[in-house]
Amino acid sequence: MEDKLEFSRPRLQIWGWMALTALAPIAWGSNYYVTKEFLPADVALWGAAIRALPSGLVLLAIARKLPRGSWWWKSVVLGIMNISAFFALIYVVAQLLPSGIASTTMALSAGVLMLLAWPLLGERPTRGPLFGALLGFAGVGIMVFDPQGGVELSGIAWSLVAMVLSSVGFILTKRWSAGVPLVHVTAWQLVVGGAVLVPCAWLVHGAPPMLQMQEVAGFGYVSLVATAIAYLAWFTGLRHLPAASVGLIGLLNPVTGVLLGTLLAAERFGFPSLVGMGLVLGGVVLGITKRSVPSTKARRAAAEAKDPAGQPMNSC
């Protein structure tokens, strides 16, 4: 009986981490619709800065701690990769592509996370996540090349660049952030990323745009919900789950984008998109296998990595 309880507790915990992590891709999937429908076009750098900096300052006020030691340069690297470049590119992509297509192309990050986690984190993907990723990629391909959707190739190209940058940045975040509170790690990246974007936006676009009430509300949503809360949920998932499983959960991003684009923006949703969405969801279900739950050996190794007080030995 005790053995069953010992097994069920970590499994329940894992499903809890998965549910929390899923908040991020769902919020990010909605971000494309909000950006396209409610935010000003042609000011990509200002849009990215206004999204990043306020959310970072809110989290920094909660954390009340600045980086120290190596985290100064790590925050710069992660802030540029995960925030500055990524947010600017996503803003452009959201204006060029329908919401469903924009979010769908980003789902390829599931495979990139899985492949990078092998050499960089030593997380060798098992068959479940691999087959799930392949199934999800097939769904992505069907959705992207739906002849009724209408695809801007430059938008696809920028989306792929953003996807690669963020995938590398997420892997580095997982590798570097052990023992550091996640609210600190997230706040530092957002503040640095937003601070880098402000002078760039001023040089490219001039003064910040005058915002209408709906644009203020839109930025409030993408900054606090689709950024601050979403990144905390995502980085929490990366800390507690294998990168392959987190990447597969990220496939909920295109499903959300397609649904919102179809229901709210009257974007075309043909039969190929319906089939593709089914394959993406099937890939998520197939990829989340019992191998996502740490084995007894893995849990014992994790326990031995802690000091007698139960805290990780490495810190910032």
Contacts in CASP RR format, 6 or more apart in sequence:
PFRMAT RR
TARGET T0000
AUTHOR 0000-0000-0000
METHOD contacts of the structure
MODEL  1
MEDKLEFSRPRLQIWGWMALTALAPIAWGSNYYVTKEFLPADVALWGAAI
RALPSGLVLLAIARKLPRGSWWWKSVVLGIMNISAFFALIYVVAQLLPSG
IASTTMALSAGVLMLLAWPLLGERPTRGPLFGALLGFAGVGIMVFDPQGG
VELSGIAWSLVAMVLSSVGFILTKRWSAGVPLVHVTAWQLVVGGAVLVPC
AWLVHGAPPMLQMQEVAGFGYVSLVATAIAYLAWFTGLRHLPAASVGLIG
LLNPVTGVLLGTLLAAERFGFPSLVGMGLVLGGVVLGITKRSVPSTKARR
AAAEAKDPAGQPMNSC
6 296 0 8 1.000
10 293 0 8 1.000
10 294 0 8 1.000
10 299 0 8 1.000
11 290 0 8 1.000
11 293 0 8 1.000
13 240 0 8 1.000
14 240 0 8 1.000
14 241 0 8 1.000
14 292 0 8 1.000
14 293 0 8 1.000
14 294 0 8 1.000
17 236 0 8 1.000
17 237 0 8 1.000
17 240 0 8 1.000
17 241 0 8 1.000
18 237 0 8 1.000
18 241 0 8 1.000
18 245 0 8 1.000
18 249 0 8 1.000
18 288 0 8 1.000
18 292 0 8 1.000
20 233 0 8 1.000
20 236 0 8 1.000
20 237 0 8 1.000
21 233 0 8 1.000
21 234 0 8 1.000
21 236 0 8 1.000
21 237 0 8 1.000
21 241 0 8 1.000
21 246 0 8 1.000
21 249 0 8 1.000
22 233 0 8 1.000
22 249 0 8 1.000
22 250 0 8 1.000
22 252 0 8 1.000
23 229 0 8 1.000
23 230 0 8 1.000
23 233 0 8 1.000
24 230 0 8 1.000
24 231 0 8 1.000
24 233 0 8 1.000
24 234 0 8 1.000
24 250 0 8 1.000
25 234 0 8 1.000
25 249 0 8 1.000
25 250 0 8 1.000
25 251 0 8 1.000
25 252 0 8 1.000
25 253 0 8 1.000
25 256 0 8 1.000
26 252 0 8 1.000
26 253 0 8 1.000
26 256 0 8 1.000
27 225 0 8 1.000
27 226 0 8 1.000
27 229 0 8 1.000
27 230 0 8 1.000
27 233 0 8 1.000
28 103 0 8 1.000
28 106 0 8 1.000
28 226 0 8 1.000
28 230 0 8 1.000
28 253 0 8 1.000
28 256 0 8 1.000
29 99 0 8 1.000
29 103 0 8 1.000
29 226 0 8 1.000
29 253 0 8 1.000
29 254 0 8 1.000
29 256 0 8 1.000
29 257 0 8 1.000
29 260 0 8 1.000
30 226 0 8 1.000
30 256 0 8 1.000
30 257 0 8 1.000
30 260 0 8 1.000
31 90 0 8 1.000
31 94 0 8 1.000
31 222 0 8 1.000
31 226 0 8 1.000
32 90 0 8 1.000
32 93 0 8 1.000
32 94 0 8 1.000
32 97 0 8 1.000
32 99 0 8 1.000
32 100 0 8 1.000
32 102 0 8 1.000
32 103 0 8 1.000
32 257 0 8 1.000
32 260 0 8 1.000
33 99 0 8 1.000
33 257 0 8 1.000
33 260 0 8 1.000
33 261 0 8 1.000
33 264 0 8 1.000
33 265 0 8 1.000
34 218 0 8 1.000
34 221 0 8 1.000
34 222 0 8 1.000
34 226 0 8 1.000
35 90 0 8 1.000
35 91 0 8 1.000
35 94 0 8 1.000
35 95 0 8 1.000
35 222 0 8 1.000
36 94 0 8 1.000
36 95 0 8 1.000
36 99 0 8 1.000
36 265 0 8 1.000
37 264 0 8 1.000
37 265 0 8 1.000
38 214 0 8 1.000
38 215 0 8 1.000
38 217 0 8 1.000
38 218 0 8 1.000
39 47 0 8 1.000
39 91 0 8 1.000
39 215 0 8 1.000
39 218 0 8 1.000
39 219 0 8 1.000
39 222 0 8 1.000
40 47 0 8 1.000
40 209 0 8 1.000
40 211 0 8 1.000
40 215 0 8 1.000
41 95 0 8 1.000
42 95 0 8 1.000
42 205 0 8 1.000
43 201 0 8 1.000
43 205 0 8 1.000
43 209 0 8 1.000
44 88 0 8 1.000
44 91 0 8 1.000
44 92 0 8 1.000
44 95 0 8 1.000
45 88 0 8 1.000
45 91 0 8 1.000
45 197 0 8 1.000
45 200 0 8 1.000
45 201 0 8 1.000
45 204 0 8 1.000
45 205 0 8 1.000
46 201 0 8 1.000
46 205 0 8 1.000
46 208 0 8 1.000
46 209 0 8 1.000
47 87 0 8 1.000
47 91 0 8 1.000
47 201 0 8 1.000
47 219 0 8 1.000
48 83 0 8 1.000
48 84 0 8 1.000
48 87 0 8 1.000
48 88 0 8 1.000
48 90 0 8 1.000
48 91 0 8 1.000
48 194 0 8 1.000
48 197 0 8 1.000
48 201 0 8 1.000
49 194 0 8 1.000
49 197 0 8 1.000
49 198 0 8 1.000
49 201 0 8 1.000
50 208 0 8 1.000
50 219 0 8 1.000
50 223 0 8 1.000
51 87 0 8 1.000
51 91 0 8 1.000
51 219 0 8 1.000
51 222 0 8 1.000
51 223 0 8 1.000
51 226 0 8 1.000
51 227 0 8 1.000
52 83 0 8 1.000
52 84 0 8 1.000
52 87 0 8 1.000
52 190 0 8 1.000
52 193 0 8 1.000
52 194 0 8 1.000
52 197 0 8 1.000
52 223 0 8 1.000
52 227 0 8 1.000
53 190 0 8 1.000
53 191 0 8 1.000
53 193 0 8 1.000
53 194 0 8 1.000
53 195 0 8 1.000
53 197 0 8 1.000
53 198 0 8 1.000
54 219 0 8 1.000
54 220 0 8 1.000
54 223 0 8 1.000
54 224 0 8 1.000
55 190 0 8 1.000
55 223 0 8 1.000
55 224 0 8 1.000
55 227 0 8 1.000
55 228 0 8 1.000
55 231 0 8 1.000
56 186 0 8 1.000
56 187 0 8 1.000
56 190 0 8 1.000
56 191 0 8 1.000
56 194 0 8 1.000
56 227 0 8 1.000
56 228 0 8 1.000
57 191 0 8 1.000
58 224 0 8 1.000
58 228 0 8 1.000
59 183 0 8 1.000
59 186 0 8 1.000
59 187 0 8 1.000
59 190 0 8 1.000
59 228 0 8 1.000
59 232 0 8 1.000
60 187 0 8 1.000
60 188 0 8 1.000
60 191 0 8 1.000
62 183 0 8 1.000
62 187 0 8 1.000
63 181 0 8 1.000
63 183 0 8 1.000
63 184 0 8 1.000
63 187 0 8 1.000
65 184 0 8 1.000
66 188 0 8 1.000
67 74 0 8 1.000
67 75 0 8 1.000
67 184 0 8 1.000
67 188 0 8 1.000
67 316 0 8 1.000
68 316 0 8 1.000
69 316 0 8 1.000
71 180 0 8 1.000
71 188 0 8 1.000
71 316 0 8 1.000
74 172 0 8 1.000
74 176 0 8 1.000
75 188 0 8 1.000
75 189 0 8 1.000
75 192 0 8 1.000
76 192 0 8 1.000
77 172 0 8 1.000
78 169 0 8 1.000
78 172 0 8 1.000
78 173 0 8 1.000
78 176 0 8 1.000
78 185 0 8 1.000
78 188 0 8 1.000
78 189 0 8 1.000
78 192 0 8 1.000
79 188 0 8 1.000
79 189 0 8 1.000
79 190 0 8 1.000
79 192 0 8 1.000
79 193 0 8 1.000
79 194 0 8 1.000
79 196 0 8 1.000
80 192 0 8 1.000
80 193 0 8 1.000
80 196 0 8 1.000
81 165 0 8 1.000
81 166 0 8 1.000
81 168 0 8 1.000
81 169 0 8 1.000
81 172 0 8 1.000
82 165 0 8 1.000
82 166 0 8 1.000
82 169 0 8 1.000
82 170 0 8 1.000
82 173 0 8 1.000
82 189 0 8 1.000
83 189 0 8 1.000
83 190 0 8 1.000
83 192 0 8 1.000
83 193 0 8 1.000
83 194 0 8 1.000
83 196 0 8 1.000
83 197 0 8 1.000
84 193 0 8 1.000
84 194 0 8 1.000
84 196 0 8 1.000
84 197 0 8 1.000
84 200 0 8 1.000
85 162 0 8 1.000
85 165 0 8 1.000
86 162 0 8 1.000
86 165 0 8 1.000
86 166 0 8 1.000
87 193 0 8 1.000
87 197 0 8 1.000
88 197 0 8 1.000
89 158 0 8 1.000
89 159 0 8 1.000
89 161 0 8 1.000
89 162 0 8 1.000
89 165 0 8 1.000
90 162 0 8 1.000
92 155 0 8 1.000
92 158 0 8 1.000
93 102 0 8 1.000
93 105 0 8 1.000
93 155 0 8 1.000
93 158 0 8 1.000
93 159 0 8 1.000
93 162 0 8 1.000
94 102 0 8 1.000
96 102 0 8 1.000
96 152 0 8 1.000
96 154 0 8 1.000
96 155 0 8 1.000
96 158 0 8 1.000
97 105 0 8 1.000
97 151 0 8 1.000
97 152 0 8 1.000
97 155 0 8 1.000
97 156 0 8 1.000
97 159 0 8 1.000
98 149 0 8 1.000
98 150 0 8 1.000
98 261 0 8 1.000
98 265 0 8 1.000
98 267 0 8 1.000
98 268 0 8 1.000
99 257 0 8 1.000
99 258 0 8 1.000
99 260 0 8 1.000
99 261 0 8 1.000
99 265 0 8 1.000
99 267 0 8 1.000
100 143 0 8 1.000
100 254 0 8 1.000
100 257 0 8 1.000
100 258 0 8 1.000
100 260 0 8 1.000
100 261 0 8 1.000
100 262 0 8 1.000
100 267 0 8 1.000
101 143 0 8 1.000
101 144 0 8 1.000
101 149 0 8 1.000
101 150 0 8 1.000
101 151 0 8 1.000
101 156 0 8 1.000
102 155 0 8 1.000
102 159 0 8 1.000
102 257 0 8 1.000
103 253 0 8 1.000
103 254 0 8 1.000
103 256 0 8 1.000
103 257 0 8 1.000
103 258 0 8 1.000
104 140 0 8 1.000
104 141 0 8 1.000
104 143 0 8 1.000
104 144 0 8 1.000
104 253 0 8 1.000
104 254 0 8 1.000
104 257 0 8 1.000
104 258 0 8 1.000
105 140 0 8 1.000
105 144 0 8 1.000
105 156 0 8 1.000
105 159 0 8 1.000
105 160 0 8 1.000
105 163 0 8 1.000
105 254 0 8 1.000
106 159 0 8 1.000
106 162 0 8 1.000
106 163 0 8 1.000
106 253 0 8 1.000
106 254 0 8 1.000
107 136 0 8 1.000
107 137 0 8 1.000
107 140 0 8 1.000
107 250 0 8 1.000
107 251 0 8 1.000
107 253 0 8 1.000
107 254 0 8 1.000
107 280 0 8 1.000
108 137 0 8 1.000
108 140 0 8 1.000
108 160 0 8 1.000
108 163 0 8 1.000
109 163 0 8 1.000
109 166 0 8 1.000
109 167 0 8 1.000
109 170 0 8 1.000
109 247 0 8 1.000
109 250 0 8 1.000
110 133 0 8 1.000
110 136 0 8 1.000
110 137 0 8 1.000
110 247 0 8 1.000
110 248 0 8 1.000
110 250 0 8 1.000
110 251 0 8 1.000
111 133 0 8 1.000
111 137 0 8 1.000
111 244 0 8 1.000
111 247 0 8 1.000
112 163 0 8 1.000
112 164 0 8 1.000
112 167 0 8 1.000
112 168 0 8 1.000
113 167 0 8 1.000
113 170 0 8 1.000
113 171 0 8 1.000
113 243 0 8 1.000
113 244 0 8 1.000
113 246 0 8 1.000
113 247 0 8 1.000
114 125 0 8 1.000
114 129 0 8 1.000
114 130 0 8 1.000
114 133 0 8 1.000
114 243 0 8 1.000
114 244 0 8 1.000
114 247 0 8 1.000
116 167 0 8 1.000
116 168 0 8 1.000
116 171 0 8 1.000
116 243 0 8 1.000
117 123 0 8 1.000
117 125 0 8 1.000
117 171 0 8 1.000
117 174 0 8 1.000
117 242 0 8 1.000
117 243 0 8 1.000
117 244 0 8 1.000
118 124 0 8 1.000
118 125 0 8 1.000
120 171 0 8 1.000
120 172 0 8 1.000
120 175 0 8 1.000
121 171 0 8 1.000
121 174 0 8 1.000
121 175 0 8 1.000
121 243 0 8 1.000
123 242 0 8 1.000
123 243 0 8 1.000
123 244 0 8 1.000
125 133 0 8 1.000
125 244 0 8 1.000
126 244 0 8 1.000
126 289 0 8 1.000
126 291 0 8 1.000
128 286 0 8 1.000
128 287 0 8 1.000
128 289 0 8 1.000
128 291 0 8 1.000
129 242 0 8 1.000
129 244 0 8 1.000
129 245 0 8 1.000
129 248 0 8 1.000
129 287 0 8 1.000
129 289 0 8 1.000
129 291 0 8 1.000
130 244 0 8 1.000
131 283 0 8 1.000
131 286 0 8 1.000
131 287 0 8 1.000
132 248 0 8 1.000
132 282 0 8 1.000
132 283 0 8 1.000
132 284 0 8 1.000
132 286 0 8 1.000
132 287 0 8 1.000
133 244 0 8 1.000
133 248 0 8 1.000
133 283 0 8 1.000
133 287 0 8 1.000
135 279 0 8 1.000
135 280 0 8 1.000
135 282 0 8 1.000
135 283 0 8 1.000
135 286 0 8 1.000
136 251 0 8 1.000
136 279 0 8 1.000
136 280 0 8 1.000
136 282 0 8 1.000
136 283 0 8 1.000
136 284 0 8 1.000
138 276 0 8 1.000
138 279 0 8 1.000
139 275 0 8 1.000
139 276 0 8 1.000
139 277 0 8 1.000
139 278 0 8 1.000
139 279 0 8 1.000
139 280 0 8 1.000
140 251 0 8 1.000
140 254 0 8 1.000
140 276 0 8 1.000
140 280 0 8 1.000
141 276 0 8 1.000
142 272 0 8 1.000
142 273 0 8 1.000
142 275 0 8 1.000
142 276 0 8 1.000
142 279 0 8 1.000
143 254 0 8 1.000
143 258 0 8 1.000
143 272 0 8 1.000
143 273 0 8 1.000
143 276 0 8 1.000
143 277 0 8 1.000
143 280 0 8 1.000
144 151 0 8 1.000
144 156 0 8 1.000
145 151 0 8 1.000
145 272 0 8 1.000
146 268 0 8 1.000
146 270 0 8 1.000
146 272 0 8 1.000
146 273 0 8 1.000
147 272 0 8 1.000
148 268 0 8 1.000
148 269 0 8 1.000
148 270 0 8 1.000
148 272 0 8 1.000
148 273 0 8 1.000
149 267 0 8 1.000
149 268 0 8 1.000
149 270 0 8 1.000
149 273 0 8 1.000
150 268 0 8 1.000
170 234 0 8 1.000
170 238 0 8 1.000
170 243 0 8 1.000
170 246 0 8 1.000
171 243 0 8 1.000
173 185 0 8 1.000
173 189 0 8 1.000
173 235 0 8 1.000
173 238 0 8 1.000
174 235 0 8 1.000
174 238 0 8 1.000
174 239 0 8 1.000
174 243 0 8 1.000
177 185 0 8 1.000
177 235 0 8 1.000
177 239 0 8 1.000
178 239 0 8 1.000
178 312 0 8 1.000
178 314 0 8 1.000
179 311 0 8 1.000
179 312 0 8 1.000
179 314 0 8 1.000
179 315 0 8 1.000
179 316 0 8 1.000
180 315 0 8 1.000
180 316 0 8 1.000
182 232 0 8 1.000
182 235 0 8 1.000
182 236 0 8 1.000
182 239 0 8 1.000
183 232 0 8 1.000
184 316 0 8 1.000
185 235 0 8 1.000
186 228 0 8 1.000
186 231 0 8 1.000
186 232 0 8 1.000
186 235 0 8 1.000
189 231 0 8 1.000
190 227 0 8 1.000
190 228 0 8 1.000
190 231 0 8 1.000
201 208 0 8 1.000
209 215 0 8 1.000
211 219 0 8 1.000
234 246 0 8 1.000
237 246 0 8 1.000
238 246 0 8 1.000
241 292 0 8 1.000
242 292 0 8 1.000
244 287 0 8 1.000
245 287 0 8 1.000
245 288 0 8 1.000
245 292 0 8 1.000
248 283 0 8 1.000
248 284 0 8 1.000
248 287 0 8 1.000
248 288 0 8 1.000
249 284 0 8 1.000
249 288 0 8 1.000
250 284 0 8 1.000
251 280 0 8 1.000
251 281 0 8 1.000
251 283 0 8 1.000
251 284 0 8 1.000
252 284 0 8 1.000
254 277 0 8 1.000
254 280 0 8 1.000
255 277 0 8 1.000
255 280 0 8 1.000
255 281 0 8 1.000
258 269 0 8 1.000
258 273 0 8 1.000
258 277 0 8 1.000
261 267 0 8 1.000
261 269 0 8 1.000
262 268 0 8 1.000
262 269 0 8 1.000
294 302 0 8 1.000
305 312 0 8 1.000
305 313 0 8 1.000
306 312 0 8 1.000
306 313 0 8 1.000
307 313 0 8 1.000
END
